[in-house]
Amino acid sequence: MSWEAHRLTSKSPTEVYAVLGPHGCDDLIRQAWAACWREYPEETRTFKAVRQRFFEAFSRNLNIWKRIKKPSPEAFFADFIAHDPVEGHLRQAMVLSWMMMPRAGGRTFSDTVKIIQRLYERNLAAWDEDNATFTVGPGKKKKLNTKGTKKTKKKKKTVKRR
């Protein structure tokens, strides 16, 4: 464990929150996205490929995280792929979410999965929107695949006449 990590593990959730702020986990997720983008050579980099790479890294790490029965530093970094910045940022975000949750009031480890999943979904939506903004144009939206969704028509109210 690095001295920086050791320094933070000795702090209370309130102190960790004060140091890293409410955006700490979100910032690490964004850094993982950026690392995915930068790891592709420019000639092979596509939005779809990077998005898929991030999905695979996120899913892999989330599945490992879901298997943890008892939170511990060893469990947090089980099956960790060393020297992979994407992996490192994702795991740091997961650990940080656990560390920042208040200990009083019954924090549960499964809540970290929900928090990280929500951060991923929020960033994914923002990434898709930003991609559309800079490839299609501001204010314009790409047509999304809406198969399987039905539009509901409003029924007109009929008034009975006497």
C-alpha positions in Angstrom: 0.0 0.0 0.0 1.4 3.4 -0.9 2.0 6.0 1.7 -0.7 8.2 0.2 -3.3 5.4 0.4 -2.1 4.5 4.0 -2.5 8.2 4.9 -6.1 8.2 3.7 -7.1 4.9 5.2 -6.3 6.3 8.7 -8.8 9.1 8.2 -12.5 9.1 9.0 -15.1 9.3 6.1 -15.6 13.0 6.9 -11.9 13.7 6.6 -11.6 11.8 3.3 -14.6 13.7 2.0 -13.0 17.0 3.1 -9.8 16.1 1.3 -11.2 14.7 -1.9 -14.6 16.4 -2.1 -18.0 15.0 -3.3 -16.6 14.7 -6.8 -13.7 12.4 -5.8 -15.3 9.1 -7.1 -16.7 10.8 -10.2 -13.3 12.3 -11.0 -11.7 8.9 -10.8 -14.3 7.4 -13.2 -13.6 10.3 -15.6 -9.9 9.7 -15.4 -10.6 6.0 -16.3 -12.5 7.2 -19.4 -9.7 9.5 -20.4 -7.1 6.7 -19.9 -9.2 4.5 -22.2 -9.3 7.2 -24.8 -5.5 7.9 -24.7 -4.5 4.2 -24.8 -5.8 3.8 -28.4 -3.5 5.0 -31.2 -5.1 7.9 -33.1 -5.5 5.9 -36.3 -7.5 3.1 -34.6 -9.3 5.2 -32.0 -13.1 5.3 -32.4 -15.8 6.3 -30.0 -17.4 2.9 -30.2 -14.1 1.0 -29.5 -13.2 3.2 -26.5 -16.7 2.9 -25.1 -16.5 -0.9 -25.5 -13.1 -1.1 -23.8 -14.4 1.0 -20.9 -17.5 -1.2 -20.6 -15.4 -4.3 -20.5 -13.0 -2.9 -17.8 -15.9 -1.5 -15.7 -17.9 -4.8 -15.9 -14.9 -6.9 -15.0 -14.1 -4.7 -12.0 -17.7 -4.4 -10.9 -18.1 -8.2 -11.0 -15.0 -8.7 -8.8 -16.3 -6.0 -6.4 -19.7 -7.7 -6.2 -18.0 -11.0 -5.1 -16.4 -9.3 -2.0 -18.0 -10.8 1.2 -15.9 -8.9 3.7 -14.4 -5.5 2.8 -10.6 -5.5 3.3 -7.6 -4.1 1.4 -6.7 -7.5 0.1 -10.3 -8.0 -1.2 -10.3 -4.5 -2.8 -7.4 -5.4 -5.0 -8.1 -9.1 -5.8 -7.6 -9.9 -9.5 -6.1 -6.4 -10.1 -4.4 -5.9 -13.4 -1.3 -4.0 -12.5 0.1 -1.2 -14.7 -3.4 -0.6 -16.3 -4.4 3.0 -15.6 -8.0 2.3 -16.4 -8.1 -0.5 -13.9 -6.3 1.6 -11.3 -8.7 4.5 -11.6 -11.8 2.3 -11.4 -10.5 0.4 -8.3 -9.6 3.7 -6.6 -13.1 5.0 -7.3 -14.6 1.9 -5.8 -12.4 2.0 -2.7 -13.0 5.7 -2.3 -16.8 5.2 -2.4 -16.5 2.8 0.5 -14.1 5.0 2.4 -16.3 8.1 2.1 -19.5 6.5 3.2 -20.4 7.4 6.8 -19.6 4.6 9.2 -22.5 5.5 11.5 -25.9 4.6 10.4 -25.2 1.2 9.0 -23.2 1.5 5.8 -23.3 -1.6 3.7 -20.8 -2.7 1.3 -23.4 -3.4 -1.4 -24.2 0.3 -1.4 -20.8 0.9 -3.0 -21.8 -1.2 -6.0 -25.0 1.0 -6.4 -22.9 4.2 -6.1 -20.3 3.2 -8.6 -23.0 1.8 -11.0 -24.8 5.2 -10.9 -21.6 7.1 -11.5 -20.8 4.9 -14.5 -24.3 5.4 -15.9 -24.1 9.2 -15.4 -20.7 9.4 -17.1 -21.8 7.2 -19.9 -24.8 9.4 -20.6 -22.6 12.5 -20.5 -20.0 10.9 -22.8 -22.7 10.0 -25.3 -24.1 13.5 -25.2 -20.6 15.1 -25.6 -19.8 12.8 -28.5 -23.0 13.8 -30.2 -22.3 17.5 -29.5 -18.9 17.3 -31.1 -19.7 15.0 -34.0 -23.2 16.0 -35.0 -23.3 19.5 -33.7 -24.5 21.4 -30.6 -28.2 21.1 -29.9 -28.6 18.3 -32.5 -29.1 14.7 -31.4 -28.2 11.5 -33.2 -31.1 9.2 -33.9 -31.1 6.6 -31.2 -32.1 3.0 -31.7 -35.6 3.0 -30.3 -36.7 -0.5 -31.3 -38.9 -2.0 -28.7 -40.3 1.2 -27.4 -43.8 2.2 -28.0 -45.1 5.7 -28.2 -48.3 6.1 -26.3 -50.9 8.3 -27.9 -53.0 10.6 -25.8 -56.6 9.7 -25.8 -59.0 12.5 -26.5 -61.6 13.1 -23.9 -65.1 12.8 -25.3 -67.8 14.9 -23.9 -71.3 13.5 -23.8 -73.9 15.9 -25.1 -77.3 15.9 -23.7 
